[in-house]
Amino acid sequence: MKSTRPTLIALILLTLTLAVAPQAQAFTIVEGKFCYRYDTTTLQPIGEGSTVFTYSEKVGLWVKINEPPTGVEIRFVWTDPDDVQFRSQAVSLVPKTGENWGIVFDSINVAESTAKNKLGVWTVSLFIDHVEQIQAKMQIINYDTILQSLTTARSQIDTIQSENNLLQSQNQQLTLQLQQLQTDYATLQSQIGTSSNYQSLQADYDDLYDDYQALGRDLGTTRMMMYAAVVVAIASVGVAVYFGAIKKA
């Protein structure tokens, strides 16, 4: 009869397997922050922020872990804006003395590396025992470009303000002329009128409309649209004058 008892070799293998089986470690990622460095005494981040300029010497990702694991690989992976891996670095956990937490930190040099030429949003991932635990994003921007953009924007604002002041002045003049034109037309409507009266009024309107179109050519269609209400009002008077002249000719 065949024995069903496990052999001695099988028992030894089972014992070895149990002995080397990895044990689950209940660590917790508390928070992650981008910073320049951390205080070696308190382990707290220094110079926090998720945007750095091309002249920045260094930027790093600081991560706090409760009940940190032991005996496993901890690795940071940096990916540039083109989704190309820039850096992959294994790091050691720095424990907080007398506490149940520690931190890990990894950084890249920006100003003195090719990173300064890779503008845009970067992704940094933290892997513990080959499993991604967190993913954070930061941005590298060009200070000179930002400064130039601000200078250009300020110049454009000044130009728009200057043109706006001119528009307001010319629009006030046109509005006064329009009001006078409307008054003249109202006066003619209350009278019998003659064809020559309406022809004169039509000529006044044509001159006013030509002035307004010239204003539009000088200052651009977009800005002229700011005063579209006046254009509509002038056109309305023109149509009324035209039909009024025909009826009373």
Buried (B, 14 or more C-beta within 10 A) or exposed (E): EEEEEEEEEEEEEEEEEEEEEEEEEEBEBEEBBBBBBBEEEEBEBEBEBBEBBBEBEBBBBBBBBEEBBEEBEBBBBBBBBEEEEBBEEEBEBBBBEEEEBBBBBBBBBBEEEEBBEBBEEBBBBBBBBEEEBBEBEBBBBBEEEEEEEEEEEEEEEEEEEEBEEBBEEBBEEBBEBBEEBBEBBEEBEEEEBEEEBBEBBBEBBEEBBEBBEEBBEEBEEEBBEEBEEBBEBBEEBBEBBEEBBEEBE
